[in-house]
Amino acid sequence: MKYRVVIERDEDGVFIAEVPRLPGCISQGRSREEALRNIREAIEVYIESLKLHGEPLPPPLDEEVVEVGG
């Protein structure tokens, strides 16, 4: 499954990763790569918790990226 991850750098230089389709699924890292590794783990734990509690899984990402202008 694929989920969109939004990564932003905060005022302290820490990379914050968040998954909009999974409310509260947030992680961080000292680098972009570390934040991505950490959010992958957070997503896995989040989905395991949903399954454990019989909650429905949010649908995976189904979108396209469109580039315009230049």
C-alpha positions in Angstrom: 0.0 0.0 0.0 1.1 3.5 -0.7 0.3 6.6 1.5 1.3 10.2 0.9 3.9 11.4 3.4 4.4 15.2 3.8 7.8 16.2 5.1 8.6 19.6 6.4 11.7 21.0 8.2 10.9 22.8 11.4 12.6 25.9 12.9 15.1 23.6 14.7 16.1 21.8 11.5 14.3 18.6 12.4 12.4 16.9 9.5 8.8 16.2 10.5 7.0 13.5 8.5 3.2 13.2 8.6 0.6 10.9 6.8 -2.5 12.9 6.0 -4.7 9.8 5.5 -3.6 8.4 8.9 -4.6 11.0 11.5 -2.0 11.3 14.2 0.6 9.3 12.3 3.6 11.6 12.7 7.4 11.0 13.0 10.6 12.9 12.7 14.3 12.6 12.0 17.5 14.5 11.9 17.6 14.0 8.1 15.0 13.5 5.4 16.1 9.9 5.0 15.8 9.2 8.8 12.3 10.8 8.9 11.2 8.6 6.0 12.6 5.4 7.7 10.8 6.4 10.9 7.5 7.2 9.3 7.5 3.9 7.5 7.7 2.2 10.9 5.0 4.5 12.3 2.7 3.6 9.4 3.2 -0.1 9.9 2.5 0.2 13.7 -0.6 2.4 12.9 -2.0 -0.1 10.5 -1.3 -3.0 12.9 -3.2 -1.1 15.6 -6.2 -0.5 13.3 -6.3 -4.3 12.4 -6.0 -5.3 16.1 -9.0 -3.1 17.0 -11.1 -4.1 14.0 -11.0 -0.6 12.5 -11.2 -0.1 8.7 -8.0 0.7 6.9 -7.9 4.0 5.1 -7.7 3.4 1.3 -4.2 3.6 -0.1 -3.1 6.5 -2.3 -4.5 6.7 -5.8 -3.4 10.0 -7.3 -1.1 11.4 -10.0 1.4 14.2 -9.8 1.0 16.7 -12.6 3.8 19.1 -13.5 2.8 22.4 -15.2 4.7 25.4 -16.5 8.3 26.0 -15.9 
